[in-house]
């Protein structure tokens, strides 16, 4: 049960196939994310200490008991510890004020405690160095998306067949949003900006569900654009590439989103991106006028103008698509793998 989607979901892409793996049971009395002892896997202690490992890579985040079981077990055997992070700022999305006060000290200590940091973008590296992590112990792993795998998944979908399922024609213009419908993703900004832009033959397709769905639907009706908006609800992982492939332009208006994978997914698909300037970890992917545009988060007028600028002249849209294709040529799966391996080797 995903509390933010508000529905029960089952991930439909197998993540445990193609390589050997071991299940270490979670012994928490109240299993779940969002609580320190919600992820408590004591078997990790013996596994790490007796496994003869050369390195340990942890992806859980430091706010869980299992992180510290693993890290301390590795440290007791002098095994290097590598972690991944997408933290681009000390801003708290939510939570108590005291958490904001202590976060710089805790995060800085964690970064100095581990051996190598895999940073999801340059801003992540900048923050880590500001908190005391040595530059030589940071490796940037840019996209987090296997490009070759993504392109292979795209081939399974027919662009027009997907559009037909939405009731759209081949020459319609499609603006795509892929995120939960919740306040900090700011979907209402996009709905209002799209209505204001009022580009002929343009449609807004929103993949996602969440606590703001009723509010988004109400705003769509209020603005009189119900016939030009498609709210798909939750779209499972296996079907997402088809939705990207059927679109022309991607928009992410979030006020908090450190290094979202949807941006490289969109750009690997060939979509220009309109990006809120609060999405710090992906700003370097956007070259204004070449691969998309950035705008001040919450500025609906600016977003509306960028929508109009990108869509009303199809030559401009084509120029942006060509810019995206050129920009993403050097973002390869080989580079992703090499960066990951270099972090372990370091």
SVG drawing of the C-alpha trace seen along z (x, -y; Angstrom):
<svg xmlns="http://www.w3.org/2000/svg" viewBox="-15 -35 56 52">
<polyline fill="none" stroke="black" stroke-width="0.4" points="0.0,0.0 1.6,-3.3 0.2,-6.0 0.9,-8.7 -0.8,-7.0 -3.6,-6.0 -3.9,-2.6 -2.4,0.8 0.1,1.4 2.3,4.2 5.5,3.2 5.4,5.1 9.1,5.1 11.2,7.9 14.2,6.4 15.7,9.7 16.3,11.5 19.6,12.1 22.0,12.2 22.5,14.1 21.0,12.5 20.4,13.3 17.4,12.3 18.3,11.0 15.0,11.0 13.7,7.8 13.1,8.5 11.3,5.2 8.3,5.3 6.7,2.7 8.2,3.1 8.1,0.1 9.9,-2.9 9.9,-6.2 10.9,-4.8 14.5,-4.1 13.6,-0.6 11.2,0.1 14.2,1.6 16.0,3.8 18.0,6.7 20.3,8.0 21.6,10.8 23.6,8.2 26.1,8.0 27.3,11.6 27.0,11.6 29.3,8.5 31.8,9.6 32.2,13.2 31.6,12.7 35.2,11.7 33.9,8.8 36.2,6.2 33.7,3.4 30.1,2.8 27.7,0.6 24.7,-0.7 21.6,-2.3 19.1,-2.4 20.0,-5.9 21.4,-6.6 18.0,-6.9 17.5,-3.2 18.9,-0.7 20.1,1.6 22.4,-1.1 24.3,-1.3 24.3,2.5 26.0,2.8 28.3,-0.2 29.6,0.7 30.0,4.4 32.1,3.3 34.1,0.8 34.9,3.5 36.5,5.6 38.1,2.6 36.0,3.1 35.4,-0.1 31.9,-1.5 30.3,-3.2 27.0,-4.9 24.8,-6.7 23.2,-10.1 21.0,-12.5 20.9,-15.2 21.4,-18.5 20.6,-20.9 19.9,-20.9 16.3,-21.9 13.8,-19.6 10.7,-18.6 8.8,-18.2 9.4,-17.5 10.2,-19.3 12.4,-22.4 14.9,-20.6 15.6,-18.2 16.7,-21.1 19.0,-22.3 20.8,-19.1 20.8,-17.7 24.0,-19.5 25.9,-18.0 24.5,-14.5 24.8,-14.4 28.3,-15.8 29.4,-13.2 27.9,-10.4 29.7,-11.6 33.0,-11.7 32.3,-8.3 32.0,-6.4 34.8,-5.9 33.4,-6.8 30.3,-8.8 28.5,-8.1 26.9,-11.5 23.9,-11.6 24.9,-15.0 27.3,-17.9 25.2,-19.7 25.3,-16.5 29.0,-16.6 29.1,-20.3 27.0,-19.8 29.1,-16.9 32.3,-18.9 30.7,-21.8 30.0,-19.4 33.6,-18.2 33.8,-15.3 37.1,-15.2 36.7,-15.7 38.9,-12.7 36.4,-10.4 33.4,-11.5 32.4,-9.9 29.6,-11.4 27.1,-8.9 25.0,-11.2 21.8,-9.7 21.1,-6.6 19.2,-5.2 20.6,-2.4 20.2,-4.1 20.5,-0.9 17.8,0.8 15.5,-2.2 15.9,-2.4 15.2,1.3 12.0,0.8 10.9,-2.0 10.9,0.3 8.1,2.4 5.6,-0.5 3.9,-2.1 3.6,-5.8 0.3,-6.1 -1.2,-3.1 -0.6,-4.7 -2.0,-8.0 -5.1,-6.1 -5.7,-4.8 -5.8,-8.5 -8.1,-9.5 -5.4,-11.6 -4.4,-12.1 -0.9,-11.8 -0.5,-15.6 -1.7,-16.6 0.9,-18.1 1.3,-16.2 2.7,-17.7 3.6,-14.9 3.8,-14.9 5.0,-11.8 5.0,-12.1 2.7,-11.6 -0.1,-14.1 1.0,-15.7 1.6,-19.3 5.4,-19.3 5.3,-18.1 3.1,-21.2 0.9,-19.6 -1.6,-22.5 1.1,-24.9 1.2,-22.9 -2.5,-22.6 -3.0,-26.4 0.0,-27.2 -1.2,-24.8 -4.7,-26.4 -3.2,-29.9 -0.8,-28.9 -3.9,-27.7 -1.9,-26.3 -4.2,-24.9 -4.1,-21.1 -2.1,-20.7 -3.0,-18.2 -1.8,-17.6 -1.3,-14.0 -0.6,-13.3 0.7,-9.9 0.3,-9.6 -2.0,-9.4 -2.0,-10.8 -3.7,-13.0 -4.1,-15.9 -5.9,-14.0 -9.4,-15.3 -8.0,-18.8 -6.3,-18.5 -9.5,-17.1 -11.5,-19.9 -9.1,-22.6 -9.2,-21.0 -13.0,-21.2 -12.9,-24.8 -10.6,-26.0 -12.7,-24.4 -10.0,-22.2 -11.4,-18.8 -11.4,-17.7 -7.7,-18.6 -6.4,-16.8 -5.9,-13.1 -5.3,-12.0 -4.1,-8.4 -3.7,-7.6 -1.0,-5.2 0.9,-3.8 3.1,-0.8 6.7,-0.6 6.4,1.6 4.0,-0.8 5.8,-4.1 8.2,-4.0 5.1,-4.0 3.7,-7.1 7.0,-8.9 7.2,-7.8 3.8,-9.2 4.6,-12.6 6.3,-15.7 7.4,-17.7 8.0,-16.8 7.4,-19.1 8.5,-18.7 7.3,-21.6 8.5,-20.3 9.5,-22.4 11.5,-19.5 13.0,-16.8 16.8,-16.4 17.8,-14.1 14.6,-12.6 15.0,-9.8 12.1,-11.0 14.3,-13.8 16.9,-11.4 14.1,-9.0 12.4,-11.8 15.5,-13.0 16.7,-9.5 13.2,-9.3 14.1,-12.5 11.7,-14.8 12.7,-18.5 12.1,-19.3 10.6,-22.3 12.1,-22.2 11.5,-24.0 14.7,-25.6 14.1,-23.8 15.2,-20.5 18.8,-21.3 20.3,-17.9 19.0,-18.1 19.5,-21.7 22.7,-21.0 20.9,-18.8 18.8,-21.8 20.4,-24.1 17.8,-26.9 16.6,-27.1 18.5,-23.9 17.2,-21.0 14.3,-22.8 13.9,-25.6 14.1,-26.2 11.9,-28.6 11.5,-29.9 9.6,-27.4 5.9,-28.4 6.0,-31.0 3.0,-29.8 3.3,-32.7 6.8,-31.8 5.9,-28.2 3.0,-29.1 5.2,-31.3 7.7,-28.4 4.9,-26.1 3.6,-28.5 7.2,-29.2 7.9,-25.4 4.6,-24.3 3.1,-27.1 5.9,-26.8 6.6,-23.2 9.9,-24.2 11.0,-25.4 9.8,-22.1 11.7,-20.1 14.9,-22.2 14.5,-21.4 14.1,-17.7 17.3,-17.7 19.1,-19.5 18.1,-16.8 19.3,-14.0 22.6,-15.7 22.9,-16.4 22.2,-12.8 24.6,-11.1 27.4,-11.1 25.2,-9.9 25.9,-6.2 25.2,-3.0 28.9,-2.3 29.7,-5.6 27.1,-4.7 28.8,-1.4 32.3,-2.8 31.4,-5.4 29.9,-2.8 32.9,-0.6 35.4,-3.5 33.7,-4.2 34.3,-0.7 37.8,-0.7 38.6,-3.9"/>
</svg>
